[in-house]
Amino acid sequence: MNERIQAIKNQCWVYRHWDKNGERWVDRHVDLDKFAELIIQECIAQCDYVANDADEMSKSDFVTDAGRMLHKGMWGGAKNCSGRIKYHFEVETD
């Protein structure tokens, strides 16, 4: 399993403890709703990362006019992808 997915999974463990006659019983499972939410947020973050990188590259003095247009297109595509994921899963972010 991808290390990032494992790290996200580790954030989703739910523990329940019951004391019965002085004994402690533990129920441990992954909260699937939280796991799905964190995966969706990670996907949105990756789209935003590509958009921010493309925006920075489009402002570089070392990029030609054609490269600048390419990076602006990448920015638009990544922002549209981020927005589409948010819309599809009805996620609101800052």
C-alpha positions as CSV (number, residue, x, y, z in Angstrom):
1,M,0.0,0.0,0.0
2,N,1.2,3.5,-0.8
3,E,2.8,5.2,2.2
4,R,0.5,8.2,1.9
5,I,-2.6,6.1,1.9
6,Q,-1.3,4.2,4.9
7,A,-0.7,7.5,6.7
8,I,-4.2,8.7,5.9
9,K,-5.6,5.3,7.1
10,N,-3.7,5.8,10.4
11,Q,-5.6,9.0,11.0
12,C,-9.0,7.1,10.7
13,W,-8.7,4.5,13.5
14,V,-11.7,4.5,15.9
15,Y,-11.2,2.9,19.3
16,R,-14.1,2.0,21.6
17,H,-13.4,0.9,25.2
18,W,-15.9,-0.8,27.5
19,D,-15.2,-1.6,31.1
20,K,-17.0,-4.7,32.2
21,N,-16.2,-6.1,35.6
22,G,-12.8,-4.4,35.6
23,E,-12.0,-5.8,32.1
24,R,-11.2,-3.6,29.2
25,W,-12.5,-4.6,25.8
26,V,-11.3,-2.7,22.7
27,D,-13.0,-2.4,19.4
28,R,-10.7,-1.0,16.7
29,H,-11.8,-0.2,13.1
30,V,-11.2,2.4,10.4
31,D,-13.9,5.1,10.0
32,L,-14.6,4.7,6.3
33,D,-16.4,8.0,6.0
34,K,-13.4,9.9,7.4
35,F,-11.0,7.9,5.2
36,A,-13.0,8.8,2.1
37,E,-13.1,12.4,3.1
38,L,-9.3,12.5,3.6
39,I,-8.7,10.8,0.3
40,I,-10.9,13.4,-1.5
41,Q,-9.1,16.2,0.3
42,E,-5.8,14.8,-0.8
43,C,-6.9,14.6,-4.5
44,I,-8.1,18.3,-4.3
45,A,-4.8,19.3,-2.7
46,Q,-2.9,17.6,-5.6
47,C,-4.9,19.4,-8.2
48,D,-4.3,22.7,-6.3
49,Y,-0.5,21.8,-6.1
50,V,-0.3,21.4,-9.9
51,A,-2.3,24.7,-10.4
52,N,0.0,26.6,-8.0
53,D,3.1,25.2,-9.7
54,A,1.8,26.1,-13.1
55,D,1.0,29.6,-11.9
56,E,4.5,30.1,-10.6
57,M,6.1,28.7,-13.8
58,S,3.9,31.1,-15.9
59,K,5.5,34.0,-14.0
60,S,9.1,32.9,-14.5
61,D,11.5,35.0,-16.6
62,F,12.9,31.8,-18.0
63,V,9.7,30.7,-19.8
64,T,8.9,31.7,-23.4
65,D,5.5,33.2,-24.3
66,A,4.4,29.8,-25.6
67,G,5.5,28.1,-22.4
68,R,3.7,30.8,-20.4
69,M,0.5,30.0,-22.4
70,L,1.0,26.3,-21.8
71,H,1.4,26.8,-18.0
72,K,-1.7,29.1,-17.9
73,G,-3.6,26.3,-19.6
74,M,-2.3,23.8,-17.0
75,W,-3.3,26.1,-14.3
76,G,-6.9,26.4,-15.7
77,G,-7.1,22.6,-16.1
78,A,-5.9,21.9,-12.6
79,K,-8.3,24.4,-11.1
80,N,-11.2,23.0,-13.1
81,C,-10.2,19.5,-11.9
82,S,-10.1,20.7,-8.3
83,G,-13.5,22.4,-8.7
84,R,-15.0,19.4,-10.4
85,I,-13.9,17.0,-7.6
86,K,-15.4,19.4,-5.0
87,Y,-18.6,19.7,-6.9
88,H,-18.9,15.9,-7.5
89,F,-18.4,15.0,-3.9
90,E,-20.2,18.1,-2.5
91,V,-17.1,19.3,-0.6
92,E,-16.7,22.8,0.5
93,T,-13.2,24.1,1.2
94,D,-11.6,27.5,1.8
